[in-house]
Amino acid sequence: QLQACGGGLVQTGGSLRLSCAASVGTFSSYFMAWFRQAPGKEREFVAAVSWDGGLTWYGGSVKGRFTISRDNAKNTVYLQMNSLKPEDTAVYYCAADPSLRTVMEVHNRIDYWGQGTLVTVSS
């Protein structure tokens, strides 16, 4: 019920915007988040946004470069990624859960996951 898109190949310093369209019932009841997983590494929290978009949280490695936002009228969450670095290369997954604690701390209990979209940043 989550469909992510927007990944691709970009050079260092470039930008990409990921989108995730959701079919999860009442979209505005869910915290939405982005995670990523690079080859050989554990899944990493990237960003999360509150029900109304008024509050956001970011992982330390992306703070100041990435921006998460949502459009509840379109049931879509976005991740604007600027100043991309080779270490941002990963498969990016969107996620949805009604609990902020689950999104931030108990990832394996998240209700919905998207299929992932690959972002490759060349040096």
Residue pairs with C-beta under 8 A, 6 or more apart in sequence:
1 22
1 23
1 24
1 96
1 112
2 20
2 21
2 22
2 23
2 24
2 94
2 95
2 96
2 112
2 113
2 114
2 115
3 20
3 21
3 22
3 114
3 115
4 18
4 19
4 20
4 92
4 93
4 94
4 114
4 115
4 116
4 117
5 18
5 19
5 20
5 21
5 117
6 16
6 17
6 18
6 19
6 117
7 16
7 18
7 91
7 92
7 117
7 118
7 119
7 120
8 16
8 118
8 119
8 120
9 120
9 121
9 122
10 16
10 84
10 119
10 120
10 121
10 122
11 121
11 122
12 84
12 85
12 86
12 121
12 122
12 123
13 83
13 84
14 84
14 121
15 80
15 81
15 82
15 83
15 84
16 81
16 84
16 119
17 78
17 79
17 80
17 81
18 34
18 78
18 79
18 81
18 92
18 94
18 117
18 119
19 76
19 77
19 78
20 32
20 34
20 76
20 77
20 78
20 79
20 94
20 114
21 74
21 75
21 76
22 30
22 32
22 75
22 76
22 77
22 94
22 96
22 112
23 75
24 30
24 75
24 96
24 111
24 112
27 72
27 75
27 96
28 51
28 52
28 72
29 51
29 98
30 51
30 96
30 97
30 98
30 111
30 112
31 48
31 49
31 50
31 51
31 96
31 97
31 98
31 99
31 100
31 103
32 48
32 49
32 68
32 70
32 77
32 94
32 95
32 96
33 45
33 46
33 47
33 48
33 49
33 68
33 94
33 95
33 96
33 97
33 103
33 110
34 46
34 47
34 48
34 68
34 77
34 79
34 92
34 93
34 94
34 95
35 43
35 44
35 45
35 46
35 92
35 93
35 95
35 107
36 43
36 44
36 46
36 88
36 90
36 91
36 92
36 93
36 119
37 43
37 44
37 90
37 91
37 93
38 44
38 87
38 89
38 90
38 91
41 90
43 93
43 107
44 59
44 61
44 90
45 59
45 104
45 107
46 58
46 59
46 62
46 66
46 68
46 79
46 92
47 56
47 57
47 58
47 59
47 62
47 66
47 67
47 68
47 79
48 56
48 57
48 68
48 100
48 103
48 104
49 55
49 56
49 57
49 68
49 69
49 70
49 77
50 56
50 100
52 72
53 69
53 70
53 72
56 67
56 68
56 69
57 104
58 66
58 68
61 87
62 81
62 88
65 81
65 82
65 83
65 84
66 79
66 80
66 81
66 82
67 79
67 80
67 82
68 77
68 78
68 79
68 80
69 77
69 78
69 80
70 76
70 77
70 78
71 77
71 78
77 94
79 92
79 94
81 88
81 119
84 119
84 121
85 121
86 121
86 122
86 123
87 121
88 119
88 121
89 119
89 120
89 121
90 118
90 119
91 116
91 117
91 118
91 119
92 116
92 117
92 118
92 119
93 113
93 114
93 115
93 116
94 113
94 114
95 103
95 107
95 110
95 112
95 113
95 114
96 110
96 111
96 112
97 103
97 109
97 110
97 111
97 112
98 111
102 109
102 110
102 111
103 110
